[in-house]
Amino acid sequence: MAEEQPGEFKDVFSPIDKMYKILAEARSGFMDQDLVKVSRSSMESLLDELKQSLPTQLKSAVELMRNADAQMGRAMAEAQKTTRKAEAQAERIVSEAQKRADYISSNDNIVKIASQKAEGIIAEAKDRSARIVSEAQKRAADLESSSQHWCLENLQSLVQTLKKLEYTTQGGIDNIKARQRQNANQKMEANEK
């Protein structure tokens, strides 16, 4: 019989232990000592119990993936929002600079000075808007990078949890098969005596 497991896998091993017991108590077939007769309803009931306990073991893994997707979505939305805000601010600055330039250049007495000043204002506004857009894009890239890092760490943790579950389940299957072979060998030896 498999050793009693602590914590999160206890629910999975309970029906497996019951299956061991049924196999140990089962009568072997007349023609083939490796075949045993077990109650179909008992085995189906235990398999249903095992199937119901597995989703509870995987629930945290599913929640982890959903949280990772939600975090990535929020980071992307924040990055897009920041970029749109920066672009709108840059457009307002350029528009105000253009209005100032148009107003200054409309005076006949200072057309030359106004044109030079307008060009300076527009150039300054373009530089400022380029800096704002660049900073917004950098922030958006940083948000996306940190979100991807977070998602990667959590998905790697999920892979480890699933591998552990697969390893434990495969161990249970191997133990059942070994027990079946042992029972068959014991029965063969008993029949030979």
C-alpha positions as CSV (number, residue, x, y, z in Angstrom):
1,M,0.0,0.0,0.0
2,A,1.3,3.5,-0.8
3,E,2.6,5.6,2.1
4,E,0.0,8.2,3.4
5,Q,0.7,11.6,1.8
6,P,0.6,14.9,3.7
7,G,-1.0,18.2,2.6
8,E,-2.2,18.9,-0.9
9,F,-1.9,15.4,-2.3
10,K,-3.7,13.6,0.5
11,D,-7.1,13.8,-1.4
12,V,-5.5,12.2,-4.5
13,F,-3.8,9.3,-2.7
14,S,-6.9,8.3,-0.7
15,P,-8.7,6.7,-3.6
16,I,-5.4,5.3,-4.9
17,D,-4.9,3.6,-1.5
18,K,-8.4,2.2,-1.7
19,M,-7.6,0.8,-5.1
20,Y,-4.5,-0.9,-3.7
21,K,-6.7,-2.5,-1.1
22,I,-9.3,-3.8,-3.6
23,L,-6.5,-5.2,-5.8
24,A,-4.8,-6.9,-2.8
25,E,-8.1,-8.6,-1.8
26,A,-9.2,-9.4,-5.4
27,R,-9.4,-13.0,-6.6
28,S,-7.2,-13.9,-9.5
29,G,-8.6,-15.3,-12.8
30,F,-8.8,-19.0,-13.4
31,M,-6.8,-19.0,-16.7
32,D,-4.5,-16.1,-16.0
33,Q,-3.1,-15.4,-12.6
34,D,-2.2,-11.8,-13.6
35,L,-5.9,-11.0,-14.1
36,V,-8.0,-10.2,-11.0
37,K,-11.7,-9.8,-10.5
38,V,-12.8,-6.5,-8.9
39,S,-16.1,-4.8,-8.4
40,R,-16.7,-2.5,-11.4
41,S,-18.8,-0.2,-9.3
42,S,-16.2,0.1,-6.6
43,M,-13.5,0.9,-9.1
44,E,-15.7,3.4,-10.9
45,S,-16.5,5.0,-7.6
46,L,-12.9,5.3,-6.7
47,L,-11.9,6.6,-10.2
48,D,-14.7,9.3,-9.9
49,E,-13.4,10.2,-6.4
50,L,-9.9,10.5,-7.8
51,K,-11.1,12.6,-10.8
52,Q,-12.9,14.9,-8.4
53,S,-9.9,15.4,-6.2
54,L,-7.6,16.3,-9.1
55,P,-9.2,19.6,-10.0
56,T,-8.8,20.8,-6.4
57,Q,-5.0,20.2,-6.8
58,L,-5.0,22.1,-10.1
59,K,-7.2,25.0,-9.0
60,S,-4.4,27.2,-7.8
61,A,-2.5,26.5,-11.1
62,V,-5.6,27.7,-13.2
63,E,-6.0,30.8,-10.9
64,L,-2.3,31.6,-11.3
65,M,-2.6,31.5,-15.1
66,R,-5.7,33.7,-15.0
67,N,-3.9,36.2,-12.7
68,A,-0.9,36.3,-15.1
69,D,-3.2,37.0,-18.0
70,A,-5.1,39.7,-16.1
71,Q,-1.8,41.3,-15.0
72,M,-0.5,41.3,-18.6
73,G,-3.8,42.9,-19.8
74,R,-3.6,45.6,-17.1
75,A,0.0,46.4,-18.0
76,M,-0.8,46.7,-21.7
77,A,-3.8,48.9,-21.1
78,E,-1.8,51.2,-18.8
79,A,1.0,51.4,-21.4
80,Q,-1.5,52.3,-24.1
81,K,-3.2,54.8,-21.9
82,T,0.1,56.5,-21.0
83,T,1.1,56.7,-24.6
84,R,-2.3,58.2,-25.7
85,K,-2.1,60.7,-22.9
86,A,1.4,61.8,-23.9
87,E,0.5,62.1,-27.6
88,A,-2.6,64.2,-26.7
89,Q,-0.5,66.5,-24.5
90,A,2.1,66.8,-27.3
91,E,-0.6,67.7,-29.8
92,R,-2.0,70.4,-27.5
93,I,1.5,71.9,-27.0
94,V,2.2,72.0,-30.7
95,S,-1.3,73.4,-31.4
96,E,-0.8,76.2,-28.8
97,A,2.6,77.0,-30.2
98,Q,1.2,77.2,-33.7
99,K,-1.6,79.5,-32.5
100,R,1.0,81.7,-30.8
101,A,3.1,81.8,-33.9
102,D,0.1,82.7,-36.0
103,Y,-0.9,85.5,-33.7
104,I,2.6,86.9,-33.5
105,S,3.1,86.7,-37.2
106,S,-0.2,88.5,-37.9
107,N,1.2,91.9,-36.7
108,D,2.7,93.7,-39.6
109,N,5.3,95.6,-37.6
110,I,7.0,92.6,-36.1
111,V,6.5,89.9,-38.8
112,K,10.2,89.1,-39.0
113,I,10.6,88.9,-35.2
114,A,7.4,86.9,-34.8
115,S,8.4,84.4,-37.5
116,Q,11.7,83.8,-35.7
117,K,10.0,83.5,-32.3
118,A,7.3,81.3,-33.8
119,E,9.9,79.0,-35.3
120,G,11.7,78.8,-31.9
121,I,8.4,78.1,-30.1
122,I,7.4,75.4,-32.5
123,A,10.9,73.8,-32.4
124,E,10.7,73.9,-28.6
125,A,7.2,72.4,-28.6
126,K,8.3,69.6,-30.9
127,D,11.3,68.8,-28.8
128,R,9.1,68.8,-25.6
129,S,6.4,66.7,-27.2
130,A,9.1,64.2,-28.5
131,R,10.5,63.9,-25.0
132,I,7.1,63.3,-23.5
133,V,6.2,60.6,-26.1
134,S,9.7,59.0,-25.6
135,E,9.2,58.9,-21.8
136,A,5.7,57.5,-22.2
137,Q,7.0,54.8,-24.6
138,K,9.8,54.0,-22.2
139,R,7.4,53.7,-19.3
140,A,5.1,51.5,-21.4
141,A,8.0,49.3,-22.4
142,D,9.1,49.0,-18.7
143,L,5.5,48.1,-17.7
144,E,5.3,45.5,-20.4
145,S,8.7,44.1,-19.4
146,S,7.9,43.9,-15.7
147,S,4.6,42.3,-16.5
148,Q,6.2,39.7,-18.8
149,H,8.8,39.0,-16.1
150,W,6.1,38.5,-13.5
151,C,4.1,36.2,-15.8
152,L,7.2,34.2,-16.7
153,E,8.1,33.6,-13.0
154,N,4.5,32.5,-12.2
155,L,4.2,30.3,-15.3
156,Q,7.6,28.6,-14.4
157,S,6.3,28.0,-10.9
158,L,3.1,26.5,-12.4
159,V,5.3,24.2,-14.6
160,Q,7.1,23.0,-11.5
161,T,3.8,22.3,-9.7
162,L,2.4,20.4,-12.6
163,K,5.6,18.4,-12.9
164,K,5.4,17.5,-9.2
165,L,1.8,16.4,-9.7
166,E,2.7,14.3,-12.8
167,Y,5.7,12.8,-10.9
168,T,3.5,11.9,-7.9
169,T,0.7,10.5,-10.1
170,Q,3.2,8.4,-12.2
171,G,4.7,7.1,-8.9
172,G,1.2,6.0,-7.8
173,I,0.6,4.2,-11.2
174,D,4.1,2.5,-11.0
175,N,3.3,1.4,-7.4
176,I,0.0,-0.1,-8.5
177,K,1.6,-2.0,-11.4
178,A,4.4,-3.2,-9.1
179,R,1.9,-4.4,-6.6
180,Q,-0.1,-6.2,-9.3
181,R,3.1,-8.0,-10.5
182,Q,4.0,-8.9,-6.9
183,N,0.6,-10.3,-6.3
184,A,0.7,-12.3,-9.5
185,N,4.1,-13.6,-8.6
186,Q,3.0,-14.6,-5.1
187,K,-0.1,-16.4,-6.5
188,M,2.0,-18.2,-9.1
189,E,4.5,-19.3,-6.4
190,A,1.6,-20.5,-4.2
191,N,0.0,-22.5,-7.1
192,E,3.4,-24.1,-7.9
193,K,3.7,-25.4,-4.2
